[in-house]
Amino acid sequence: MKRVKIREAAERVKRDIRQFWAVGVAFAIYSVIVRSVFGAFCPFLIVTGFPCAGCGLTRAGMYLLRGNFSQAAALNPSIFAFALFLLYCGYFRYLEGTKVKGFSLALGVLVAVTLAVYIYRMYLYFPNKVPYVYYKRNLLAEIFPWYERLLNRVM
């Protein structure tokens, strides 16, 4: 019985990879282009200069996968909520082969937790602690000279 479930789950994973491979390729191309042009990855950061609620999540995820929980939490504690969300969704999608039960609620909780962590950490750390730093090479500052002057008055 367990082998059948694992085989079915593997087939679902393969099917999803075949169906969405182009998204992964587009994501990789985007990453290479924007990093080489802007020196950053996040569109919100590139445009406004401010870190977004997801800043640090990729690096935190890499630390989490390596078992370095304290470093993951230091970069973005929301990674634990994202990991739980992905495990929850993956369980239903791949192991059960059904729609994710309570998906909207789980996604709402994920967004709420992420925003709460972001607001709290922006209050504590902005603009002096990575990843909560101001990115000076942002598009708004380059297009509108008054943008940087306005921010200097406010910050």
C-alpha positions in Angstrom: 0.0 0.0 0.0 2.8 2.5 1.0 4.8 1.7 -2.2 1.7 2.4 -4.3 1.2 5.8 -2.6 4.9 6.7 -3.0 4.8 5.7 -6.7 1.6 7.7 -7.3 3.1 10.7 -5.5 6.3 10.5 -7.6 4.1 10.4 -10.8 2.3 13.5 -9.6 5.6 15.3 -9.0 6.9 14.3 -12.5 3.6 15.4 -14.1 3.9 18.8 -12.4 7.5 19.2 -13.4 6.6 18.4 -17.0 3.7 20.8 -16.9 5.5 23.8 -15.3 9.2 23.4 -16.4 8.8 26.6 -18.5 8.0 28.6 -15.4 11.2 27.4 -13.8 13.2 28.4 -16.9 11.6 31.8 -17.0 12.3 32.3 -13.3 16.0 31.4 -13.9 16.3 33.8 -16.8 14.6 36.6 -14.9 17.0 36.0 -12.0 20.1 36.2 -14.2 18.9 39.3 -16.0 17.8 41.4 -13.0 20.8 40.4 -10.9 23.2 41.4 -13.6 21.3 44.7 -14.4 20.2 45.8 -11.0 22.4 43.8 -8.6 19.2 42.6 -6.8 16.4 40.1 -7.3 13.3 41.5 -5.7 11.1 43.7 -8.0 9.8 45.6 -5.0 13.3 46.4 -3.8 14.5 47.3 -7.3 11.6 49.8 -7.8 11.3 51.3 -4.4 14.5 50.6 -2.6 12.7 49.1 0.3 12.8 45.4 1.3 9.6 43.5 0.8 8.0 41.1 3.2 9.7 38.2 1.5 13.2 39.6 1.5 15.6 37.0 2.8 13.2 34.1 2.3 15.3 32.4 -0.3 18.5 32.5 1.8 16.5 31.6 4.9 15.1 28.6 2.9 18.6 27.5 2.0 19.7 27.7 5.7 16.5 25.8 6.7 17.3 23.0 4.2 20.8 22.7 5.6 19.4 22.5 9.2 20.7 25.9 10.3 17.5 27.0 11.9 18.9 30.0 13.8 20.4 31.5 10.7 17.2 30.9 8.8 15.2 32.7 11.6 17.7 35.6 11.6 17.2 36.2 7.9 13.4 35.9 7.9 11.4 33.9 10.5 8.5 33.7 8.1 10.4 30.8 6.5 9.0 28.4 9.1 5.4 29.4 8.1 6.3 29.0 4.5 7.8 25.6 5.1 4.7 24.5 7.0 2.5 25.8 4.3 4.4 24.0 1.6 4.4 20.7 3.6 0.7 21.1 4.2 -0.1 21.7 0.5 2.4 19.0 -0.7 0.8 16.5 1.6 -2.6 16.9 0.0 -1.4 17.5 -3.6 1.2 14.7 -3.8 0.5 12.1 -1.1 -3.3 12.3 -1.0 -3.8 13.4 -4.6 -6.6 15.7 -3.7 -7.2 19.4 -3.6 -5.7 21.2 -0.6 -8.2 21.3 2.2 -8.6 24.8 3.7 -6.2 26.3 1.1 -7.6 29.8 1.3 -7.4 29.8 5.1 -3.9 28.4 5.1 -2.8 31.0 2.6 -4.5 33.8 4.6 -2.6 32.7 7.7 0.6 32.6 5.8 0.1 36.1 4.4 -0.9 37.4 7.9 2.1 35.9 9.6 4.5 37.1 6.9 3.1 40.7 7.1 3.2 40.7 10.9 6.8 39.5 10.9 7.7 42.1 8.2 6.2 45.0 10.1 7.7 44.0 13.4 11.2 43.5 11.9 11.0 46.7 9.8 10.3 48.6 13.0 13.2 46.9 14.8 15.9 46.7 12.1 15.2 49.1 9.2 17.5 50.4 7.7 20.5 49.0 9.5 20.3 45.2 9.5 20.3 42.9 6.4 17.9 42.1 4.8 16.1 45.2 6.1 18.3 47.8 4.4 17.5 50.5 1.9 18.7 49.8 -1.6 20.1 53.1 -3.1 20.2 51.9 -6.7 16.4 51.7 -6.9 14.5 52.9 -10.0 12.3 55.5 -8.3 15.5 57.3 -7.0 17.1 57.1 -10.4 14.1 58.4 -12.2 12.9 61.0 -9.7 15.6 63.0 -7.9 13.1 64.2 -5.3 12.4 60.6 -4.2 15.7 60.3 -2.4 15.4 63.7 -0.8 11.9 62.9 0.5 13.1 59.7 2.0 16.0 61.4 3.7 13.5 63.7 5.4 11.2 60.9 6.5 13.8 58.3 7.6 
